[in-house]
Amino acid sequence: MPKYRFDEIAINSTEKKKPTETDKETYIGLEHLDSGILEVTRWGAEVAPVGDKLVMRKGDILFGRRRAYQKKVAIAPFDGIFSAHGMVLRPIETVISKEFFPFFISSDYFLDAAIQISVGSLSPTINWRDLCKLEFEIPTIEEQRELSPILWGMNRLKAAYSNLLQQMDALVQSQFVEMFINTCEYPTVHLNEVSVVTSGLTKNPNRPTFHRKMKYLRVANVLYDQIDLEDVQEIGVQDAEVEKASLHAGDVLFVEGNGSPDQIGRVAVWDGQMEPMLHQNHIIKARPDSGKVNPRYIMHYFMTTDGRNQILSSAKTTSGLYTLSLSKIAEFTIPLPPMEAQQSFIALVDQADKSKLAIQQALDSLEKSRNAIMKKVFG
């Protein structure tokens, strides 16, 4: 196969604009992209994004250059604006067709090479000046025409499975609202009445001599209803700090600060996936009283519109950074149904999770088949 520099394969569009209020409807951030999914199924911001953003056109390829190990690549569904932590790429069609280009950019062949040139430790980022020099072997246009219909067929099936997963999540959330929010029969309590709310460790290079190093969660590790353990780092700690910042199974974690209002207050439950584990001070930990409230009940509440409204109304913004204080989180209110009602809801969630697991396994199988095709093409 012929070999080309990346700047002979793709155009990096750097056109930018400062968002206005109307641009919030057509804004796509890295948080809107899903790993391995070319379709964008959610977008928009609750307020106008801060800072210059990239201009995207329908059909452009959106590539998450920040934390590229997350492998976020998608096709722009409309004209709009995209996160400045990404790249807007267009194919040079004398080398690569529009139909094949998305599959090349989302392939492990391209992404693994791109990830190798990421710079920075906390938020590794790919720079165009380095990416443009990489060389890749590309099938001929005729070979691309043969492969593209097969890959698009697999992609449509993958999108259908992904849509089913989203429908399952929507069903769970609607059931929560029906059971606990649309009724006025339950008392309301502050979060700190049913849990102990604390912060974590500050990463300070001027600390006294560390006793040891331990793994700890950062803001990047806490997603909605998910803990991402792909990039867990270590921090030096003194023995006296360990108990304060240790995570126990059942802890509810809130993201205390973020540059986007859509991402402030991301919430997930720590299930003890990797122990021992600490957390940084920008993650607020609520340790529930197991006799009063289920941690997954708390998490699902703060993923509803009512819960999100509390988070956004309590957040402050300074220089584009949205923050929540520990005291504000401690004062959040939640409806408190009996444990029996909470457990009934969790049983429904468990059933939904079983269905989601079967769908996810089908998705994984499809992805393996696609990867096998791409591996055969690129070696």
Secondary structure as UniProt FT lines:
FT   STRAND          3..5
FT   HELIX           6..8
FT   STRAND          10..13
FT   STRAND          16..17
FT   HELIX           21..26
FT   STRAND          27..28
FT   HELIX           30..32
FT   TURN            35..36
FT   STRAND          53..56
FT   TURN            58..59
FT   STRAND          61..64
FT   HELIX           68..70
FT   STRAND          73..75
FT   STRAND          80..82
FT   TURN            84..85
FT   STRAND          86..91
FT   TURN            93..95
FT   TURN            98..100
FT   HELIX           101..105
FT   HELIX           108..115
FT   TURN            116..117
FT   HELIX           128..131
FT   TURN            132..133
FT   STRAND          135..137
FT   HELIX           141..176
FT   HELIX           177..181
FT   STRAND          188..190
FT   HELIX           191..194
FT   STRAND          195..198
FT   TURN            205..206
FT   STRAND          212..217
FT   HELIX           219..221
FT   STRAND          222..223
FT   TURN            224..225
FT   STRAND          226..227
FT   TURN            230..231
FT   STRAND          233..237
FT   HELIX           239..245
FT   TURN            249..250
FT   STRAND          251..255
FT   STRAND          257..258
FT   TURN            261..265
FT   STRAND          267..270
FT   STRAND          278..280
FT   TURN            281..282
FT   STRAND          283..288
FT   TURN            290..292
FT   HELIX           295..301
FT   TURN            302..303
FT   HELIX           305..314
FT   STRAND          316..318
FT   TURN            319..320
FT   STRAND          321..323
FT   HELIX           326..330
FT   STRAND          333..335
FT   HELIX           339..378
//
